[in-house]
């Protein structure tokens, strides 16, 4: 699908670059873009939650933004069963 904000000449050159780097190169670009967006989102989340510890910030970020529930760490589990 042609882009509405990029000239045909530039778009053609970009597709030629993508063709030359092949599927693995395109996959690498996609992974890097994904990593960059995650880092930007994490930085934004960190800036609006400046008082959270690093561990709590990561736990909440993964849960809220990525939808992941992280398992409890051993230090989070109370092993004292009243004995």
C-alpha positions in Angstrom: 0.0 0.0 0.0 1.6 3.3 -1.0 2.3 5.8 1.8 0.5 9.1 1.7 3.4 11.1 3.3 6.4 9.6 1.4 7.3 10.2 -2.2 7.2 7.3 -4.6 11.0 7.7 -5.2 11.9 7.4 -1.5 9.4 4.6 -1.0 10.9 2.7 -3.9 14.4 3.1 -2.5 13.3 1.9 0.9 11.7 -1.2 -0.5 14.9 -1.9 -2.5 16.9 -1.7 0.8 14.4 -4.0 2.5 14.7 -6.4 -0.4 18.5 -6.4 -0.2 18.7 -7.0 3.6 16.3 -10.0 3.3 13.9 -11.5 5.7 16.4 -11.8 8.6 17.4 -8.2 8.3 13.8 -7.1 8.2 13.1 -9.2 11.2 16.0 -7.6 13.1 14.7 -4.1 12.2 11.2 -5.2 13.6 12.7 -6.5 16.8 14.8 -3.3 17.3 11.7 -1.2 16.7 9.7 -3.2 19.2 12.5 -3.0 21.8 12.7 0.8 21.3 9.0 1.2 21.8 9.1 -0.9 24.9 11.9 1.3 26.3 10.0 4.5 25.5 6.9 3.1 27.2 8.9 2.0 30.2 10.6 5.4 30.5 7.3 7.2 30.4 5.8 4.8 33.0 8.9 5.4 35.2 8.5 9.2 34.9 4.9 9.1 36.2 5.8 6.6 39.0 9.1 8.1 40.4 8.7 6.8 43.9 8.5 3.1 43.0 11.5 0.8 43.5 13.0 -0.7 40.4 11.5 -4.1 41.1 8.0 -2.7 41.8 8.1 -0.5 38.7 9.1 -3.5 36.5 6.4 -5.7 38.1 3.7 -3.0 37.5 4.9 -2.2 34.1 4.8 -5.8 32.9 1.4 -6.3 34.4 -0.2 -3.1 33.1 1.5 -2.5 29.7 2.3 -6.0 28.6 -0.5 -7.9 30.4 2.0 -10.2 32.1 1.6 -11.4 35.6 5.0 -12.0 37.1 5.3 -14.9 39.5 6.1 -14.0 43.1 9.7 -14.0 44.0 10.8 -16.2 46.9 11.3 -13.2 49.2 7.6 -12.2 48.5 6.3 -15.5 49.9 5.7 -15.8 53.6 6.9 -19.2 54.5 6.1 -18.8 58.2 3.0 -20.9 58.7 2.7 -20.0 62.4 4.9 -22.8 63.6 
